[in-house]
Amino acid sequence: MCCPILVLAQNVAVKTGDILFRESSTSSLSEAIDNVTQTGKETHYSHMGIAEVVGDSIYVLHAAPECGSARVPLEEFMHPKEDSIKLYRRVTAYRLKQPYQKFIPSAIEKAKTMMGKPYNYSYVMNDSSYYCSDFVYRSFQKDSIFKLNPMTFKNPKTGEFHQGWIDFYQELGIPIPEGKPGCNPNGMAANDKLVLLGVLK
C-alpha cells in the first residue's frame, strides 16, 4: 500500500524529520497555549511532533498528555484519543532547510531515547518528563536548531495572566512559571531554519 498522506498544496510527501504542527482544539488548555504564544505569523498551533517514515507508514514522535513521550501512527496524531468525536485536527508540515537536513538522523535517535517518559504538565523543563515543544527542542538540542526563550502565560492583549493558566497552576499547586526558559509550538514554527510545506490531507 502506498503512503496516502501528502501535502497536497505542493504535492510534497512527508519525510522523516519533518516537523508536524497541530492546530489548537477547543480544550481550555489548548486554547490557553495558543492565546499566549502568538507570533507575527498568525499560526494557531498548540501541539507538535517529528515525523518518521518507515516503509509505507508514517509515525510521529511526540510528547502528549494522553500518552507521554511516544511514537504513534500519523492517524492517531491527527485524531488524538482525547477527542470525544471523530474530528481531524488540522496538521501542517514544515521541513528543515537543506543545510540542516544532516541533523535529522541524530535527532530521531535522540527522540527515541526519550520514549516512555511521562508528560510534563508543569512546563518547567526537567530531565524526567517532557512537553511537546520541549521534546522536539531536546531532539535537536545538540545541533542548536531551536532556542529557548522566557515563557509567558499572560494574554498579550491584556498583559494579565490568562485565566486558563491561573486555574491550571492552582490545580497543580505551584506558581505560574512566568519568565522561566521554555518553548512553544507557535514560536518554533516561526524558526527561520524551517520552510512551510502545507496542510496534510
Secondary structure, 3 states (H helix, E strand, C coil): CCCCCEECCCCEECCCCCEEEEECCCCHHHHHHHHHCCCCCCCCEEEEEEEEEECCEEEEEEEECCCEEEEEEHHHHHCCCCCCCCCCCCEEEEEECHHHHHHHHHHHHHHHHCCCCCECCCCCCCCCCECHHHHHHHHCHHHCCCCCEECCCECCCCCCECHHHHHHHHHHCCCCCCCCEECCHHHHHCCCCEEEEEEEC
